[in-house]
Amino acid sequence: MLSRVADSVFWLSRYVERAENVARFLDVNMHMTLDLGDSLSQQWEPLVATTGDYKTFSERHGPATRDSVWQFLTFDRKNPNSIVSCLYSARENARTIRGSLPSEVWEELNKFYLFVRGADVPNALENTTHFLGEVKRYSQLLVGIMESLMSRNEAWHFGRMGRNLERADKTSRILDVKYFILLPTTSEVAAPLDVIQWAALLKSASALEMYRRVRGRIAPEHVVGFLMLDQDFPRSVRYCLSRAEESLRAITGSPKGTFQLKAEKLLGRLRSEFEFTQAADIIHSGLHEFIDRVQLSINEVDAAIFDSFFATQPIANVSEQSQSQSQSQSQSSSTAE
């Protein structure tokens, strides 16, 4: 498979997933401000810090407000990790390989981009639930089309691997929103306010119903365990890492338990760590610290994948090589603490 095609499919999936998860970051904070009012009115700055873009934001916008954070994370074309920028990048990747994708993928992605680009900003800010819901719906529709229409070949595996690595990172960051923004004082743990916060967090990951069926009563330790360690829920970090590893091995042909590439070794080691970790261990060692280690490990896997598959283009092919490097740097910016 051409490195250019693999690179574009990989990043197409990542950018679409990233756009959806930025919407989820905003969604959890919007829900909390609606439910709790002024008590969370000053919590927009930590939200930008959680996405890894605080330095860029502060240089351009100064103090964080609801409107400035919304604009920066949603419609700011100068922010490479805003929703509109992610969709532009996904669309450009799809455009360069249209012949390798089902036509429906291009059509729906184009509709998705045009919907966000053409949105009325003041109206979207006044109707955040509808707008963010549409972003998530478009993303899920696009993933469904790719799952339904693409042959299970290398292109599909590169797309699934990219999507699941991105999702693993962003699910961990949704939990980090709780750490930075919603973490109550010790006296408030298990109080009604704390339960409302954790429920909003689960809802932002579309996990509330599945969590209640598996765990029932909401408790911080169980929520952490469900979103980080559950082996059946498709947005849990453990599940995403397992699917990414499956696709990587399908691409390389390595049997389970062996590896040919550094990326396989790193991803296998990270995935296996989740098999021997319990939620109580994560909370005891520190939720933020554990998430930080996971994100650094995912960054190492990203770099190894780039070196193995996308950095092998001819030196003369400067434009394509630059695109891959630019996308890799954008991802690093997105996941930097």
Beta strands, then each sheet from edge to edge (+ up, - down):
end
